[in-house]
Amino acid sequence: MAYLELKNVNKYYAGVAAVHDFNLDIEKGSLVSFLGPSGCGKTTTLRMIAGFEQLDSGTIRLDGTDIVPVPPNRRDIGMVFQSYALFPNMTVRENVAFGLQMKKTPKAKINQQVDTVLEMVRLQDTAKRFPHQLSGGQQQRIALARALAVEPRVLLLDEPLSALDAEVRVVLRGEIRRIQSELAITTIYVTHDQEEALSISDKVVVMNKGLIEQVGAPEEIYRAPNTRFVATFIGTANQFLGKISGKNLVVCNNVELSTSSLAGFNSDQSVVVLVRPENIQVQAEQSRQKGWNSVAGKVETITFHGAITRLGVNVNGQRVVADITVANTQPVSLNQSLWLQFPPEACQVMAVEE
Amino acid sequence: MAKSQSTQTHGSSKKVRPAGWQIFMVAFFLFYMLVPIISTYAFSVATRWDRTILPEGYTLEFYQRAFSASYFTITLRNSLILSLSTVLVSMLVIIPTVYWVHTRLVGAKPLLDVLMILPFGIPMVVLALALVQVYNFPPMARSPFLLIGAVVIYSMPFMYRPISNAIQAVDANVLTEAGQSLGANIFQVLYRIIIPNILPGILSGSLLVFSTVFAEYTLTSLIVGARFKTFPLLLVEFTRINGNVASAFSVISFTIAWLVSILILWVGSMGHTSKAKTI
């Protein structure tokens, strides 16, 4: 039995489903991300776990007991907010000690615990300051320390890094992951930033329009997306619409693509072939590798991203995106004709509802 | 326009000389505000002041008469009781209401805003007479309790506005949720988190209510009259007997209002200074 279980959870706002038939098991000590565009229901789900929103139906069980009837202050679930939500009238130390005071922990124990968590977030020397005297990143560390001080059964993080600078975000997400693994605390992390979700999670839950699209390990989500939404929301994917024309063959826009196994599809079925830009090789001449797909196109855009350069190539009127790395590339110029090549394994085929 | 231009040409580091009309406006404002107060002070110590520009002589006799007036202490006490209980009741009603509306019943806020203008729209004579007729049974009939109830209504906007603005400035919803997730119940959230953060609003509301109620005449006179004589009643009584003594009463009333204001501000700033020391 999983540590935290959500079963058939539904939530409606004015008749519209914000979260629909949500089922999820979360193992003790793991870090699970809820990832999706804004309005997908990820924050609503988190707030239902915290107790700030009521379920319309379904159950949430924590360590075997139903927590739906339990008020938020007795759930023993810590929360970190996007806006930090530190108490402005209290010093850092008082903020961190607050939860322990509510639990009527003895004073000596409180002091010791506050020191421990402040050390964990590396901000011992700010204890006597007030929140407004700290930077955003420091405030969020304190908020994290405050939530951890009471040793909650589950830690919820609601877009904790969204209000911070890009640089601070990257550092802090590493810190969050480090502390989470050190304490082995069951954590749910809500974000709309795919890079954030992929880099720190044990498991990613991709959500869209109140529904779970896919649950899986970060690599799984990226390499084998279940739905078109996941494929395009996580990373970039070229989409070729076409019809199945033979054994492992799909005709898209008058070009025949050979793909990996098409078991489970009917002949003549409409499908979409998804190819990630990094799996496409760019060649000046057609020196076709055996079995690979090869299409001709003309370079329309060149965007430099540092480690890679992204090309926008016009293939029979369709824009195809391909990434080239600095190491293996001969210079490419605008309007240059070239060949895009990719192996059948790089093609993922999905059915299209007609 | 003129101001922004001069700021631009002189730059922000140099002090901008105020224009003539600005000096005039400030002088006019001070004149308008200060002349009545200064005149009242002067009249309270003047021997005779009807044939000359300045008083002909000065005396403290009227203060002596004021302090030795038979009802002096008791009216002062009644006024303090009335003002302080009004402040207290008003806080107890307004703080939880404003908090509740801001966190759980956001839709009701416009309604509350309109309700809080109503006391300004109802003539006090009408309010007083209506209350006296409705609450004509003991223990309410013409009692200080009824009076407190009435002045709470009448002074409510003064308490509501500053507190509402203060709570708007802190994100009460998120602070509440943060408190709850740390195990605090709703009373602990209010007492430990919300109230300390809106304290400046509560203080300025209390200040406005205290000084308004301390000088309240109409409701007191119509609802309780001589049964619970307050300081303004005594003052008005003396305007019919001796203007100089009435002026002395006014000065005493100002002074008390100022002292209480300073006291409230001092109490309010204590929290801040003690914080500053711990840094």
Interface residues (C-beta under 8 A of the other chain):
Chain A: A50 G51 F52 P71 P72 N73 R74 D76 I77 G78 M79 F81 S83 A85 L86 F87 P88 N89 T91 F98 G99 M102 K103 K128 R129 F130 Q133 A143 R146 A147 V150 L156
Chain B: V170 D171 V174 L175 E177 A178 G179 Q180 S181 L182 G183 A184 N185 Q188 R192 I193 P196 N197 L199 G271 K275 T278 I279
